Amino acid sequence: MNVRKNFARLLVLVVILALVPFMGMAKKKESKKDKPIYSFKVETEVKRTPAKSQYRTGTCWCFSTVSFLESELLRTGKEEIDLSEMYVVRHTYPHKAANYVRLHGNANHSQGGQSHDVINAIRRYGMVPDAVYDGLKIGETRHNHGEMVSVLGGLLEGVLKRRGSRVTPRWLDAYNAVLDVYLGKVPVEFQFKGKTYTPKSFAADYMQLNMDDYIELTSYSNYPYYKKCRLELPDNWDYNVDYYNVPIDDLERIVDHSLKNGYSFVYDGDVSERDYNKGRSSTTDGSGYAIVPEKDYEDMTRAEKKVEITEPVKEKEITQELRQQTFDNWTTSDDHLMHVVGIAKDQKGTKYYYTKNSGGEDRINKGYMYLSRSWFRLKTTAVMIHKDALPEDLKEKLGIK
């Protein structure tokens, strides 16, 4: 009996010893898998407010630009404040709708917009804190504009049918009533830190930001350089706003100079490519970065597609010609606006733009993205920036005072 027991014990010991090397290999493989492919170090950053969520709305243009203005307030010595995105949205929709009707429906009435829509709304109507007007009037704790947009769109389509043979002056009243129901009536006066303000006096006396100081720039060869141009983007529905057009090397120099001197900027560009938001499903895969690999995925062989990526990949060098090509063939479009607040480097020294998104702090990287230099040069359709953030030679070349 003892012999049998001893033999059994010996057999178990032999099996365990035989498995030890394989267990070690599994552990090594697991640790290799858990190691981040991309790691980032932020080298330059500006003051900013916490990331907020646009949730189920197409209002990234407003969240990004309002975030940018909140950073501008911090830069100019003001305390941190949460400004109201929905106050801007509420005032922008009627202007967009009027443009849509005047052009007989041959214009954009989507949820999208541009940074200058925020600037124009503040010029016309002032601003309020989010605590004064949060736009949450439909029994939800997060913004959800799906139903509101459908109702507004249906109303406009009814107007365009002209059942009474002509458009009446009352349609805009009905349109505003829908906005009031879903977002709430805008305040005439409100209290803030013991003082009474109107939205206009709050913008003028508290914020004290000159809306004329903010400019937009782009970089395409189908427009003359160092001149203003009308940028043909679907969401650029306001035909009264022009962009300064500069070569891409100058645009990169402008934004780098801006960040290194305490100014942030708004990024408008593409986020639809497969190499945007890489690692979003795992915090161990670089987590929220955007790159432009040297070889397009569509041009890779099956074998190349199966190769495991273990370190940052080599990226394309982006030229003005490639920018123009992707703009003209629609592979670069203005899908999304975000707020760029810093410069980072990966472990190989590649430059990235540290970017605040509008998905909220519960997202990967607490709501931030890393846009590679190549991504910025290829996929940026426009930026908004303070005019004083420009290098002096370019400021002079553009005729900006």
Secondary structure, DSSP 8 states (H G I E B T S, - for coil): -HHHHHHHHHHHHHHHHHHHHHHHHHHHHHHHHHS-S--EEEEEE-------B--BSS-HHHHHHHHHHHHHHHHTT-----B-HHHHHHHHHHHHHHHHHHTTT-S--SS---HHHHHHHHHHH---BTTT-----SS-SS-B-HHHHHHHHHHHHHHHH-TTSS--TTHHHHHHHHHHHHH----SSEEETTEEE-HHHIIIIII---GGGEEEEE--TTS-TTEEE----TT---TT--EEE--HHHHHHHHHHHHHTT--EEEEE---STTSSBTTT-TTTT-SEE--BSS-GGGS-HHHHHS---S---B----HHHHHHHHHTTSS---EEEEEEEEEEETT--EEEEEE-SB-TTSGGGTEEEEEHHHHHHHEEEEEEEGGGS-HHHHHHTT--
